[in-house]
Amino acid sequence: MITSTSNPFTMKRSKLSRRKFITNVSTGAAGALLSSQMPASGISSEGAASDLAINGGKPVRTNGWMKWPAWNSEAEKPMLEVLRSGDWFRMRGTEVDEFEKAYATLIGSKRVLATSSGTTALETALHVLGVDAGDEVIVSPYTFIATYNVVFNQKALPVFADTDQETFTINPHKIEEKITERTKAILPVHIFGLPADMDRIMAIAQQHNLLVIEDACQAWLAEYKDKMCGTIGDLGCFSFQNSKNIPAGEGGAVAGDDETIMDRCHSYHNCGRPYGKTGSEFTGYPFLGGNKRMMQFQAVILLSQLERVKKDAEKRLENALYLDSKLKNIPGVIPYKLTEGATKSAYHIYPFRYKKEHFDDLPRKKFLAALAAEGIPCSSGYEAQYNDGLMEEALNSRGFKRLFSEQRLNRYREELHELPDNDQLTREAVWFFQNMLLAERKDMDDIINAVQKVYDNRKQLL
Ligand SMILES: Cc1ncc(COP(=O)(O)O)c(C=O)c1O
């Protein structure tokens, strides 16, 4: 809405550059008249005309964003029933079994095993597929720490292949140079729900006889060539942690089509007890294992979440495409690109790259602070692995020194600094959170307007 105080037609023209004038009127009737000339979409008239909020000006947005996690009230009754039944763990009650079937149907996988978290799903997949002490696993470096923690926990070495800056996912052209005689598996991550280049990854794996474990912990309903992420490799892993698009506080899943492997996954997550056909000749505990079971309460929440998941995913997709179409017009703002073959992204995060050279070298930190002050929550995201203390804890441990030569470990340390594209991405990434994408078109305009406002007024921050 153009108010009397902000109407550009009532403002002194001398106060406005041509660019600001055009962007200021991009909402409302005047905006419609000028829309063919607009460089980016609708900046609010109040926004660009005033100081940046970080300098005491009026923020673009004062409304908050949707609270997360959200849930359907239908979950409350079955939750109470489980509570009153006392059947809280998966060995009694049916909710976890039900969720596994429903999730398998949703993603088009023959089998799904529910686990206590995404981390335990990954641990189960690595163990059952035979990733063992002294092996190497090729991992995408642009990811949450759990992706490589689990490899270290198997006493194997997570070897990073550089990221493709445009897609935020592992660069398949950098994988083969990382393969050694110890390499056992590739662990691509569909980060933010942006599908990795699975055709190339599967082809490399086949050629070198490697396993593929998909980290789909942020990629529920993301699609690559119309197949769901997490159903393409040997096994796929999902997370249902509190912040996730399908949240249950904690929770995870392993998906796979091979009955024997999935039976073994079940055994492993249930203290090594026999399950299905595998091990049916045994009693007791024939296999290695641990307790990685999902609770019935988690499954109750998840079953109710499944009722909204498709609608939420469509909304996020619609809003993300709108942001793409507008943000790309702002100099220095480069939205993610989908890898060839990716047919749908899931948007756990909406990411773009911030090119400070277009902002008169304004550091990303100041850009983020200015954006946050305008009412747009944002983050700089993941850091490079050489900043992680856990690296040295693992590499210096007695176990790793026994399993790998000193020369290999030293080379490994050096290789952490040889990921130039990932390094640059960690310096330039900007994230918006998935709950923001569940809002309405006008709320997306707030995001666009705030970025445009910071761009237009960047000199105030220098
Ligand atoms: C990419 C990725 N992998 C693995 C995990 C681990 O999942 P969880 O937190 O459920 O253990 C997460 C969760 O944040 C993740 O984002």
The ligand as a Gaussian input file, in Angstrom:
#p B3LYP/6-31G(d) Opt

LIG

0 1
 C       22.549000     -33.240000       6.399000
 C       22.250000     -33.876000       7.713000
 N       22.731000     -35.116000       7.971000
 C       22.481000     -35.730000       9.136000
 C       21.740000     -35.139000      10.124000
 C       21.536000     -35.848000      11.415000
 O       20.200000     -35.967000      11.747000
 P       19.730000     -35.954000      13.298000
 O       19.884000     -34.580000      13.820000
 O       18.293000     -36.392000      13.213000
 O       20.568000     -36.950000      14.007000
 C       21.211000     -33.875000       9.904000
 C       20.411000     -33.209000      10.944000
 O       20.482000     -32.085000      11.270000
 C       21.480000     -33.223000       8.675000
 O       21.018000     -31.994000       8.439000

